[in-house]
Amino acid sequence: MHDWKTAPRNGQTRQENLLTQPLRNFRAFNNPKLVTEGWYPLCSVKEVRRLTAKSFTILNQRVVVYRGESGKLNAMDAFCPHMGADLSNGKVIGEEIECYFHQWRFCGSGKLTKIQCQEKLPNGVQLRSYPVEEKYGTIWIFAGDKAPYPVPNPPGLDGKETVGIRIARRTLFVHHHIIMVGGIDMQHFGTVHQLDINFNFDISEKHEGVFDWKVGGEFPKLGWRAKLGRLLLGNSLDYQARFAGGSVVTLSYGTNSEKKQSGFKFPQVHIFWGNVPLLNGVSQSDIHIVMEKRAGIWGRIVNAALFAFTIALLFLLRDDDIKAFPYMRFDPKTIIPADQSAFRLISLLDKLKLSPWTPLDDDSKT
């Protein structure tokens, strides 16, 4: 086995074995050339402070995010429509951003409000603006003109006040769609995690482009992992996954778990990934831990304990799962009945609405 710790994190394998093992191309799924509409993480909220601006790229799209005097975030195309300077090199004045080069000024909707050299403004000068939110310690941008839903909560936390922390940013070995499919790949629980569970699953669409998976199955009788699972969760492993816009995936464990002998209900843990495709064909992932906000000193102690437990769970699962991805060229050609859940997600992701940031000449637009 390759040493996964030193394996390159790039898309080189996409170009390998094309003559003897032709690669199947999907419209949107695992396509490194495009962006689907959805929420994408940009940076920690601490990186864009009051009256500051910063620009970012998602594939070939550069956007600027700035925070006005009131603390409100705004996002728009980054290049000044006058002569193309990056607006993040300018300064934030009140609730507007001013280009450094010739001091053209724009409001949060992208409308030109002032220029230095004349009072009359040229007609039709308008930057494209985008929805932006800060949540779980991260600034998010929606890759489209209007967001049909906010940055989602994990399943089980809808309508509740939440608290979350951003714990890491990692470059993946593959495109993030493959990691998303791994979250509901039922086979790998037996082959990778030594938990031979006969899972059932149910799928629902919460919003357009937001899909919820409910997964459940009985722990096997043998194996230390199964015994630990029964000790903590009872007889069954139940979890939920939420996939939003092809860029966000959350996993919620302990959703319906209850130990019958004691009535103890294991607290839910929620792991939240926000993903961004990179030009080299793989992706970058911002990892968050999210939970219901609990009041009081005891509530903060419980949350701190759950944060620690979830981080430990992440490291445990990572050491198993991550070994599958170095040098992978994901290409699902031989589908068997056990792949039903994974291939269903592939089909749904492939039909997602494409962002205006996808090149017009890309075949996937048709």
Legacy VTK file of the C-alpha trace (Angstrom):
# vtk DataFile Version 3.0
C-alpha trace
ASCII
DATASET POLYDATA
POINTS 366 float
0.000 0.000 0.000
1.161 3.532 -0.788
2.018 5.827 2.085
-1.077 8.036 1.952
0.626 10.703 4.048
3.131 11.486 1.292
0.933 10.862 -1.764
0.413 13.904 -4.059
-2.855 15.777 -3.742
-3.583 16.631 -7.358
-5.624 15.451 -10.309
-2.829 13.745 -12.245
-4.570 10.360 -12.310
-7.372 11.834 -14.440
-4.899 11.767 -17.345
-3.647 8.232 -16.740
-4.724 4.962 -18.441
-7.028 6.789 -20.846
-6.235 4.362 -23.673
-6.746 1.121 -21.753
-9.298 2.407 -19.202
-11.253 5.274 -20.812
-12.657 7.647 -18.205
-16.396 8.175 -18.038
-17.257 11.877 -17.946
-20.284 13.169 -16.060
-22.132 16.425 -16.678
-21.603 17.837 -13.171
-20.591 15.033 -10.819
-16.829 14.923 -10.199
-16.320 17.465 -12.987
-13.285 19.615 -12.110
-14.081 22.260 -14.717
-17.318 23.625 -13.284
-19.087 24.973 -10.226
-22.630 24.065 -9.206
-24.877 26.544 -7.427
-24.387 26.229 -3.687
-22.604 27.645 -0.639
-18.792 27.635 -0.735
-16.458 28.431 2.184
-14.008 31.273 1.637
-12.146 31.853 4.894
-12.396 32.264 8.646
-14.613 35.157 9.741
-11.531 36.631 11.431
-9.831 37.165 8.064
-12.275 39.885 6.939
-12.574 42.349 9.775
-14.560 45.567 9.893
-13.607 48.027 7.084
-11.403 45.468 5.323
-11.662 43.542 2.040
-10.173 40.363 0.619
-10.468 38.585 -2.723
-10.723 34.839 -3.358
-10.886 32.475 -6.307
-13.150 29.474 -6.879
-11.742 27.842 -10.010
-11.531 30.778 -12.462
-13.899 33.121 -10.616
-12.387 35.865 -8.446
-14.708 37.539 -5.960
-14.143 40.252 -3.389
-15.667 40.172 0.089
-15.671 43.242 2.302
-17.097 44.145 5.683
-18.642 47.582 6.058
-18.593 49.884 9.041
-21.803 48.274 10.361
-20.174 44.832 10.224
-22.277 43.690 7.253
-20.540 41.487 4.694
-20.843 42.053 0.940
-19.565 40.008 -1.999
-19.233 40.778 -5.704
-17.039 40.208 -8.745
-13.557 41.353 -7.821
-12.381 43.315 -10.867
-13.250 46.993 -11.148
-15.285 47.518 -14.362
-13.255 50.659 -15.135
-9.785 49.204 -15.780
-9.821 45.872 -13.993
-7.993 46.466 -10.727
-8.720 44.022 -7.899
-11.090 45.866 -5.594
-9.589 44.195 -2.523
-6.542 46.435 -3.013
-8.765 49.452 -2.343
-10.411 50.574 0.862
-13.786 50.226 2.539
-15.550 53.521 3.256
-18.708 53.206 5.331
-20.713 50.491 3.600
-18.984 50.876 0.223
-15.734 49.763 -1.371
-13.462 52.078 -3.330
-11.012 50.955 -6.009
-7.415 51.941 -5.279
-6.528 52.660 -8.921
-8.950 55.482 -9.844
-11.182 55.620 -6.748
-14.376 54.355 -8.329
-16.736 53.438 -5.497
-19.379 50.685 -5.305
-22.123 49.797 -2.819
-22.849 46.276 -1.589
-25.196 45.500 -4.496
-22.393 46.254 -6.972
-23.819 49.583 -8.126
-21.395 52.391 -8.965
-21.980 55.298 -6.552
-19.078 57.707 -7.095
-16.019 58.411 -9.216
-13.237 60.824 -8.412
-12.829 62.772 -11.648
-16.439 63.764 -12.475
-19.864 64.107 -10.894
-21.895 62.421 -13.627
-21.667 58.653 -13.467
-21.364 56.598 -16.653
-24.487 54.603 -17.462
-24.862 50.894 -16.903
-21.878 50.301 -14.611
-22.903 47.406 -12.353
-20.890 44.643 -10.732
-22.520 41.275 -10.186
-23.077 40.691 -6.468
-23.594 37.424 -4.592
-25.224 36.256 -1.349
-22.739 35.957 1.505
-23.112 34.643 5.067
-20.985 33.998 8.107
-21.736 30.790 9.967
-19.800 28.250 12.050
-16.808 30.601 12.106
-16.579 30.684 8.292
-17.522 33.178 5.570
-19.596 31.537 2.814
-20.515 32.742 -0.676
-23.355 31.439 -2.830
-22.313 30.670 -6.415
-25.379 32.248 -7.992
-27.429 35.438 -8.020
-29.961 34.386 -5.356
-29.677 31.765 -2.647
-32.855 29.638 -2.335
-31.768 28.563 1.168
-29.247 29.777 3.774
-26.086 27.925 4.754
-27.804 24.752 6.004
-27.859 23.292 9.469
-27.118 19.585 9.830
-30.139 17.247 10.075
-31.591 17.276 13.567
-30.723 20.951 14.107
-33.278 22.592 11.819
-35.004 25.438 13.650
-32.574 25.278 16.586
-29.928 27.721 17.736
-26.552 26.228 16.905
-22.910 26.711 17.765
-20.080 25.603 15.526
-16.345 25.832 15.138
-14.107 25.577 12.099
-11.384 23.124 13.059
-9.314 22.591 9.913
-8.789 23.234 6.209
-7.510 20.278 4.206
-6.607 19.631 0.580
-8.265 16.404 -0.507
-6.805 13.652 -2.681
-9.839 13.754 -4.983
-12.723 15.969 -6.053
-15.060 16.602 -3.119
-18.032 14.889 -4.805
-16.235 11.579 -4.258
-15.858 12.287 -0.548
-19.586 13.077 -0.423
-20.449 9.727 -2.008
-18.231 8.020 0.547
-20.492 9.318 3.309
-23.352 7.064 2.202
-21.382 4.219 0.591
-22.849 1.307 2.541
-20.284 -1.254 1.372
-17.298 0.498 2.907
-18.634 0.110 6.472
-17.881 -3.596 6.165
-14.756 -3.471 3.983
-13.032 -0.455 5.581
-14.506 -0.083 9.086
-15.126 -3.797 9.793
-18.792 -3.096 10.553
-20.788 -5.516 8.418
-24.164 -3.786 8.744
-27.185 -4.395 6.547
-28.259 -0.764 6.126
-31.605 0.634 5.053
-31.798 4.182 3.735
-34.404 6.777 2.857
-33.945 9.914 0.729
-35.846 13.203 0.738
-35.304 16.579 -0.955
-35.512 19.430 1.563
-34.960 22.243 -0.971
-34.045 22.145 -4.620
-30.522 20.750 -4.623
-30.567 19.773 -0.911
-30.873 16.027 -0.265
-31.270 14.243 3.083
-30.280 10.620 3.674
-31.552 8.658 6.676
-29.486 5.543 7.233
-29.910 2.783 9.829
-28.852 -0.761 10.535
-28.106 -3.253 13.326
-24.578 -3.577 14.650
-23.024 -7.016 14.159
-22.416 -9.169 17.241
-18.656 -9.518 16.839
-15.737 -7.093 16.589
-14.470 -4.418 18.962
-15.944 -1.601 16.878
-19.363 -3.216 16.938
-19.125 -3.774 20.696
-18.095 -0.152 21.253
-20.978 0.980 19.051
-23.476 -1.081 21.030
-22.080 0.291 24.280
-22.481 3.908 23.155
-25.415 3.802 20.765
-27.433 0.685 21.522
-28.184 -2.069 19.028
-28.281 0.053 15.873
-26.192 2.630 14.056
-28.458 5.430 12.826
-27.178 8.526 11.116
-28.277 11.209 8.711
-26.460 12.937 5.877
-27.335 16.206 4.170
-25.925 17.182 0.779
-26.446 20.781 -0.330
-25.638 22.212 -3.738
-22.811 19.813 -4.451
-20.523 21.750 -2.088
-21.727 20.988 1.460
-22.061 17.647 3.225
-22.990 17.057 6.857
-23.093 13.827 8.833
-25.163 13.561 12.013
-24.615 10.597 14.311
-26.731 9.493 17.234
-29.898 10.759 15.581
-32.212 7.980 16.731
-29.886 6.087 19.030
-31.209 5.053 22.412
-29.942 2.400 24.801
-32.999 0.384 25.697
-31.580 -1.005 28.917
-31.016 2.417 30.505
-33.051 4.838 28.458
-29.877 6.868 27.893
-29.937 8.791 24.638
-26.524 9.474 23.176
-26.085 13.177 22.290
-25.999 13.994 18.605
-22.682 14.847 16.989
-22.578 16.736 13.700
-19.654 17.027 11.288
-19.955 19.669 8.566
-17.751 19.940 5.471
-17.730 22.897 3.080
-15.832 22.163 -0.133
-14.226 24.174 -2.928
-12.917 22.674 -6.213
-9.331 23.516 -7.135
-7.852 24.094 -10.578
-5.652 20.996 -10.300
-8.723 18.721 -10.217
-8.974 17.974 -6.501
-10.711 19.992 -3.772
-10.187 21.886 -0.553
-12.389 21.176 2.449
-13.175 23.278 5.509
-14.167 20.996 8.390
-16.559 22.134 11.121
-18.129 20.648 14.226
-21.687 21.828 14.879
-24.136 21.217 17.713
-27.155 22.623 19.447
-26.318 25.616 21.623
-26.761 24.766 25.297
-27.312 27.413 27.945
-25.449 27.892 31.199
-22.157 26.617 32.561
-23.247 22.983 32.415
-24.345 23.450 28.805
-20.913 24.809 27.888
-19.247 21.844 29.615
-21.431 19.389 27.682
-20.644 21.147 24.400
-16.906 21.156 25.126
-17.031 17.414 25.816
-18.956 16.791 22.596
-16.497 18.880 20.609
-13.634 16.768 21.969
-15.472 13.500 21.290
-16.312 14.544 17.712
-12.713 15.490 16.965
-11.631 12.056 18.198
-14.289 10.428 15.999
-13.040 12.395 12.999
-9.481 11.211 13.485
-10.632 7.613 13.948
-12.660 7.611 10.730
-10.039 9.542 8.807
-7.370 6.920 9.384
-9.684 4.319 7.855
-11.229 6.248 4.975
-8.355 8.385 3.762
-6.270 5.402 2.683
-8.694 4.694 -0.175
-8.220 8.018 -1.973
-4.524 8.525 -2.883
-3.948 7.887 -6.614
-7.675 7.233 -7.111
-9.299 7.916 -10.479
-12.952 7.534 -9.514
-14.831 5.876 -12.375
-18.019 3.962 -11.440
-18.474 1.558 -14.339
-19.359 -1.733 -12.664
-22.418 -1.011 -10.523
-23.877 -3.752 -8.335
-27.003 -3.709 -6.097
-24.893 -2.828 -3.036
-23.962 0.456 -4.791
-27.570 1.667 -4.904
-27.178 4.401 -2.295
-23.901 5.745 -3.694
-25.059 5.746 -7.307
-28.303 7.461 -6.355
-26.293 10.385 -4.950
-24.111 10.459 -8.062
-27.277 10.789 -10.176
-28.652 13.624 -8.020
-25.387 15.583 -7.967
-25.095 15.241 -11.727
-28.413 17.086 -12.199
-27.598 20.110 -10.018
-28.019 23.615 -11.387
-24.776 25.074 -12.686
-23.337 28.329 -11.396
-22.893 31.342 -13.713
-19.196 30.841 -12.939
-19.152 27.774 -15.217
-17.653 28.642 -18.639
-20.261 29.172 -21.327
-18.410 26.909 -23.745
-18.323 24.018 -21.267
-20.128 20.981 -22.674
-21.953 20.553 -19.369
-23.945 23.759 -19.968
-25.878 22.076 -22.755
LINES 1 367
366 0 1 2 3 4 5 6 7 8 9 10 11 12 13 14 15 16 17 18 19 20 21 22 23 24 25 26 27 28 29 30 31 32 33 34 35 36 37 38 39 40 41 42 43 44 45 46 47 48 49 50 51 52 53 54 55 56 57 58 59 60 61 62 63 64 65 66 67 68 69 70 71 72 73 74 75 76 77 78 79 80 81 82 83 84 85 86 87 88 89 90 91 92 93 94 95 96 97 98 99 100 101 102 103 104 105 106 107 108 109 110 111 112 113 114 115 116 117 118 119 120 121 122 123 124 125 126 127 128 129 130 131 132 133 134 135 136 137 138 139 140 141 142 143 144 145 146 147 148 149 150 151 152 153 154 155 156 157 158 159 160 161 162 163 164 165 166 167 168 169 170 171 172 173 174 175 176 177 178 179 180 181 182 183 184 185 186 187 188 189 190 191 192 193 194 195 196 197 198 199 200 201 202 203 204 205 206 207 208 209 210 211 212 213 214 215 216 217 218 219 220 221 222 223 224 225 226 227 228 229 230 231 232 233 234 235 236 237 238 239 240 241 242 243 244 245 246 247 248 249 250 251 252 253 254 255 256 257 258 259 260 261 262 263 264 265 266 267 268 269 270 271 272 273 274 275 276 277 278 279 280 281 282 283 284 285 286 287 288 289 290 291 292 293 294 295 296 297 298 299 300 301 302 303 304 305 306 307 308 309 310 311 312 313 314 315 316 317 318 319 320 321 322 323 324 325 326 327 328 329 330 331 332 333 334 335 336 337 338 339 340 341 342 343 344 345 346 347 348 349 350 351 352 353 354 355 356 357 358 359 360 361 362 363 364 365
